[in-house]
Amino acid sequence: MFFNIIIGIWITAGLTLGFAMPPAKELKATPVAFLHVPMAFAMLIAFFTAAIYGGLWLKRRRPGDDAFSLSLAEVGLWFGVIATATGSIWSRVNWGSYWNWDPQQVGIVATLLTYAALFALRSANDDESKARDLWAVYAIFGCIASLFWTVIYRRLGASLHPEDTTRTSSGLFKFALWFNIIGYTMLMIRIAQLRARIEGAAQRLKEISWL
């Protein structure tokens, strides 16, 4: 409960900071950035951590590691959906269209489609132990794919996103941005923890039903 209160206060303070910031260089509707960018960062952190816990499942064979890995990936996917939606709004305001085939837009959608496919593959396997083993591999593959689509692919072509916005922005702007990134990352972790409890309970019930 105490952690939930801290997260709530942190998110509220972050939103307040975001709306108080002056417009960033070459961009309009800057407050959207303090939701869009942190959500995208939290998504990548979720996918990276999901891969780590997938590897831990293979090493320790603890169902909780698998449940947390799966939950992190699920929450990361939804954070990515929000990042995509807010990014489209930002794109409409700044560049006149919700979709511009910008490398960053294409990259994040490709990432979300990759994880949607991985979830489908996981659910298609009825053998729980095998599904967990395969998911660990999927989680690692998904993390690598997400890094390619969101970090490497976007640099392969011209992008509407200005590269020097954060470098040339004020120290207060950078502080507000990272403050929000930390806040939404904490929120992502907390939601994943709660989701993992539900997933763990569902897995235990499934095991009991087989007895």
Secondary structure, DSSP 8 states (H G I E B T S, - for coil): -HHHHHHHHHHHHHHHHHHHS---TT-S-GGGHHHHHHHHHHHHHHHHHHHHHHHHHHHH--HHHHHHHHHHHHHHHHHHHHHHHHHHHHHHHHHS-S----HHHHHHHHHHHHHHHHHHHHHT---HHHHHHHHHHHHHHHHHHHHIIIIIGGGSS--SS-TTHHHHS-HHHHHHHHHHHHHHHHHHHHHHHHHHHHHHHHHHHHHHHT-
